[in-house]
């Protein structure tokens, strides 16, 4: 079964080799002109060209350092714009500055009919309100917020399920509620997977010490460097969450080990079609 990583960032050569070896087509984002230049070279003139798809956009973390004018030539070349958005959790760039840069990119993407990957951390409702003004096809990358989900659903956005879907309630909520034809899966790159897994291990350790509990995972975690394993794990967990939500507890129908089983295999096939549909800017 072929897998698609709907959101990632350039890693080291070993990560690129892994993606190529496993034939995992990956939508890779670059957030500065320098990153964009490197990514486009890899996409156009390297052994990795067949599995890399570029998404270029001025990342909100860089909105105070790079101007829209500097990034614009790369936006014109990109088949997908992203990731772009606003962030009040991990970023200290003034929100007014972030919004100005974000809206300039939204306007360009809408005019050129290029699909957009959104970064929404802490600004979900604000971003949902802004994109209403720019008709386009949108993908909400790794939604993990407490607000804005209903607005994004109303706007018919695509959603990527992040690698923390096995423990993050906000990510699980999006995985349950997003329409089947709008679901995708992502790693955000191996370094992000490592962060998500380490965060889980820290929180689990605290919980076990405070409650005297021994926590056992229904779905054993893959190595964070195993891109195929990470994507499969997220798909299996998402399939289980959706089955439980729709028909009650179905844990007994989903084996703890082995892939694919029928529920996850079906969802992986749907996600493949969703990935291609997003790239083709199909809204229906």
TIRONU-613606 format. One line per field, with one value per residue (C-alpha): residue in one letter; x negated, y negated, z negated. Coordinates in Angstrom, 1 decimal, decimal comma. Each point is the difference from the previous one (the first is absolute). Layout:
N
res <- (A|...)
u <- (X|...)
v <- (Y|...)
w <- (Z|...)
***
This chain:
284
res <- (X|X|X|X|X|X|X|X|X|X|X|X|X|X|X|X|X|X|X|X|X|X|X|X|X|X|X|X|X|X|X|X|X|X|X|X|X|X|X|X|X|X|X|X|X|X|X|X|X|X|X|X|X|X|X|X|X|X|X|X|X|X|X|X|X|X|X|X|X|X|X|X|X|X|X|X|X|X|X|X|X|X|X|X|X|X|X|X|X|X|X|X|X|X|X|X|X|X|X|X|X|X|X|X|X|X|X|X|X|X|X|X|X|X|X|X|X|X|X|X|X|X|X|X|X|X|X|X|X|X|X|X|X|X|X|X|X|X|X|X|X|X|X|X|X|X|X|X|X|X|X|X|X|X|X|X|X|X|X|X|X|X|X|X|X|X|X|X|X|X|X|X|X|X|X|X|X|X|X|X|X|X|X|X|X|X|X|X|X|X|X|X|X|X|X|X|X|X|X|X|X|X|X|X|X|X|X|X|X|X|X|X|X|X|X|X|X|X|X|X|X|X|X|X|X|X|X|X|X|X|X|X|X|X|X|X|X|X|X|X|X|X|X|X|X|X|X|X|X|X|X|X|X|X|X|X|X|X|X|X|X|X|X|X|X|X|X|X|X|X|X|X|X|X|X|X|X|X|X|X|X|X|X|X)
u <- (0,0|-1,3|0,0|0,0|-1,4|2,2|-2,3|-3,7|-3,2|-3,4|-2,0|-3,5|-1,0|0,9|3,5|0,2|-1,4|2,6|2,8|-1,4|-0,6|3,6|1,3|1,9|1,1|-0,4|1,3|-3,1|0,3|-2,7|0,6|-2,8|-1,6|-3,1|2,0|2,1|-3,1|-1,4|3,3|0,7|-3,5|0,8|3,4|-1,2|-3,6|-0,7|0,7|2,8|2,0|2,6|1,2|-0,3|2,7|-0,8|2,2|-1,6|1,2|-1,2|0,4|1,4|-3,1|-2,0|2,5|-2,3|-3,1|1,1|2,2|2,8|-1,8|-3,1|2,2|2,3|-2,2|0,1|3,7|0,5|-1,9|1,6|2,9|1,1|-0,2|-1,0|-0,3|1,3|2,1|-0,2|-1,4|0,4|-1,4|-3,5|-0,7|-0,7|0,4|2,8|3,3|0,7|-3,1|0,8|3,5|-1,3|-2,4|2,6|2,7|-2,4|-0,7|3,6|0,8|-2,7|1,0|3,6|-0,8|-2,2|2,3|-2,7|1,0|-1,1|-1,5|1,0|-2,0|2,6|-1,6|2,0|1,7|2,5|3,1|-1,8|-1,3|3,3|1,5|-2,7|0,1|3,7|-1,1|-2,2|1,7|-2,4|-0,8|-1,5|-1,7|-0,2|-3,4|0,0|3,0|-0,4|2,0|2,9|1,9|0,8|0,6|3,6|-0,8|-2,6|2,4|2,6|-2,5|-0,6|-3,7|-2,3|-1,6|-3,3|-0,1|-3,3|-2,2|1,3|3,5|-0,4|0,0|1,0|3,7|0,2|-1,6|2,3|3,1|-1,0|-0,7|3,5|1,9|-1,6|1,8|-1,5|-0,7|-2,0|-2,4|-3,7|-3,0|-3,3|-3,3|-1,1|-3,5|-1,9|-1,1|3,7|0,8|-2,8|1,3|3,6|-1,2|-2,3|2,9|2,2|-2,7|-0,5|3,8|0,5|-2,9|1,5|3,5|-1,3|-2,0|2,9|2,7|-2,0|1,2|-1,6|0,9|0,2|0,4|2,6|-2,2|-3,8|-2,0|-2,4|-3,4|0,3|-2,5|2,3|2,1|2,1|0,6|1,0|2,5|1,4|0,3|1,9|2,3|0,8|0,8|2,2|1,9|0,5|1,2|2,5|1,3|0,5|1,8|2,3|0,9|-1,1|-3,1|-1,5|-3,4|0,5|0,4|-3,4|-3,1|-2,7|-2,7|-0,3|0,9|2,1|3,2|3,3|1,0|-3,5|-0,6|3,2|-0,8|-3,5|1,5|2,4|-2,8|-1,9|2,9|0,4|-3,7|0,3|3,2|-1,5|-3,0|2,5|1,8|3,2|2,5|2,9)
v <- (0,0|-3,4|-2,7|-3,8|-2,4|-3,2|-2,2|0,1|-2,0|0,7|2,3|1,4|2,3|3,1|-1,2|-0,8|3,5|1,6|-1,8|1,0|3,6|0,4|-2,0|-2,4|-3,1|-2,9|-3,6|-1,8|-3,6|-2,7|-3,2|-2,4|-0,8|2,0|3,1|-0,5|0,0|3,2|1,7|-0,9|1,3|3,3|0,1|-0,7|1,3|2,8|3,8|-1,0|-1,9|2,7|0,0|-3,7|-2,5|-3,6|-2,4|-3,4|-2,8|-2,5|1,8|-2,2|0,6|-1,8|-2,9|-2,4|1,0|0,5|-2,3|1,1|-1,7|2,2|3,2|-0,9|1,3|3,4|-0,2|-0,5|3,2|2,2|2,4|-0,3|-2,9|0,8|0,4|-3,5|-1,3|-1,5|1,3|-1,4|3,1|0,6|-3,4|-3,5|-1,9|-2,6|1,4|-3,1|0,7|3,6|-0,8|-2,5|2,6|2,7|-2,0|-1,0|3,7|0,9|-2,6|1,2|3,7|-0,7|-2,1|2,8|2,8|1,7|2,2|-1,1|1,8|-1,8|-0,4|-0,9|0,4|-2,0|-2,0|2,4|-2,1|-3,1|2,0|1,6|-3,5|-1,3|2,8|-0,6|-3,1|2,0|2,8|2,9|3,6|0,2|2,6|-0,5|1,5|2,1|-1,6|0,2|-3,0|-0,5|-2,4|-0,4|3,6|-0,6|-3,0|1,9|2,9|-2,5|-1,4|3,5|0,0|3,1|1,1|1,9|2,3|-0,6|2,7|-0,6|1,2|3,0|-2,2|-3,7|-0,5|-3,1|1,9|3,0|-2,2|-1,3|3,6|1,1|-3,0|-0,9|1,4|3,1|-1,7|-2,8|2,1|0,3|1,1|-1,6|0,4|-3,7|1,5|2,4|-2,7|-0,8|3,7|0,2|-3,0|1,4|3,4|-1,5|-2,3|3,1|1,9|-3,0|-0,4|3,8|0,2|-2,8|1,6|3,4|-1,4|-2,2|2,7|3,2|1,1|2,2|-1,3|2,5|-1,2|1,7|-0,7|0,3|-3,0|0,3|-1,5|-3,8|0,4|2,6|-2,2|2,8|1,4|-3,5|-0,6|3,5|-0,4|-3,3|1,5|3,0|-2,1|-2,4|3,0|1,3|-3,3|-0,5|3,6|-0,4|-3,3|1,3|3,5|0,0|1,8|2,2|0,6|3,8|-0,3|-1,8|2,1|-1,5|0,9|0,2|-2,3|-0,3|1,2|-0,7|-3,2|-1,6|1,2|-1,5|-3,3|-0,1|0,4|-2,9|-2,2|0,7|-1,3|-3,0|-0,8|0,0|-2,0|-2,7|-0,3|-0,4|-2,8|2,0|-1,4|2,4)
w <- (0,0|1,0|-2,7|0,3|-2,6|0,4|-2,0|-0,7|-0,1|1,5|-2,3|0,4|2,8|-1,9|-0,3|3,7|0,8|-2,2|1,8|3,4|-1,1|-1,3|3,1|-2,3|2,0|-2,4|0,1|-1,4|-1,2|0,1|-2,0|1,2|3,4|-1,0|-0,9|3,1|2,3|-1,6|0,2|3,6|1,0|-1,6|1,6|3,5|0,2|-2,5|-0,4|-2,4|2,6|0,5|-3,6|-1,0|0,6|-1,0|-2,0|-0,4|-2,3|-2,5|-3,4|-2,8|-2,1|2,8|0,5|-2,0|1,9|3,6|2,1|2,2|2,9|-0,6|-0,1|2,9|2,9|-1,7|-0,6|3,8|0,7|-2,6|0,9|-3,7|-2,4|-3,5|-2,7|-0,8|-2,8|-3,5|-3,3|-3,5|-1,8|1,3|1,7|-1,4|3,3|-0,5|1,2|2,0|2,0|0,4|1,2|2,6|1,5|-0,2|1,8|2,8|0,6|-0,2|2,7|2,3|-0,5|0,7|3,1|1,4|-1,2|-1,9|-3,0|-3,4|-3,0|-3,3|-3,2|-2,7|-3,4|-2,6|2,8|1,3|-0,2|1,4|3,0|0,7|0,2|2,3|2,5|0,6|2,0|2,3|1,9|0,4|-1,0|-3,6|-2,0|-3,8|-1,0|-3,2|-1,6|-3,8|-1,2|-2,4|2,3|3,6|1,0|0,8|2,1|2,1|0,4|1,3|2,5|1,3|-0,8|0,3|-3,3|-0,7|-2,9|-1,9|-1,5|-3,5|0,9|-2,3|-3,1|0,7|-0,6|2,3|2,9|-0,7|0,1|3,5|1,1|-1,1|1,4|3,3|3,0|1,4|3,3|-1,7|-2,2|0,6|-2,0|-0,7|-1,8|0,0|0,4|-2,2|-2,5|-0,6|-0,5|-2,5|-1,9|-0,1|-1,2|-2,7|-1,2|-0,3|-2,0|-2,3|-0,7|-0,4|-2,5|-2,1|0,1|-1,0|-2,9|-1,3|0,4|-0,5|3,4|2,6|3,5|2,9|3,6|2,2|3,0|-0,7|1,1|3,0|-0,1|0,7|2,9|1,7|2,3|1,4|-3,5|-1,4|2,8|-0,3|-3,8|0,4|2,7|-2,2|-3,0|2,0|1,5|-3,5|-1,4|2,9|-0,4|-3,7|0,5|2,6|-1,4|-3,6|-1,2|2,7|-1,5|0,3|3,8|0,4|-0,7|-2,1|2,4|3,8|2,8|2,0|-1,6|1,9|-1,8|0,3|3,5|1,2|-1,7|1,5|3,5|-0,7|-1,3|3,2|2,1|-2,3|0,4|3,8|-0,2|-2,1|2,4|2,9|-1,9|0,0|-2,5|0,6)
***
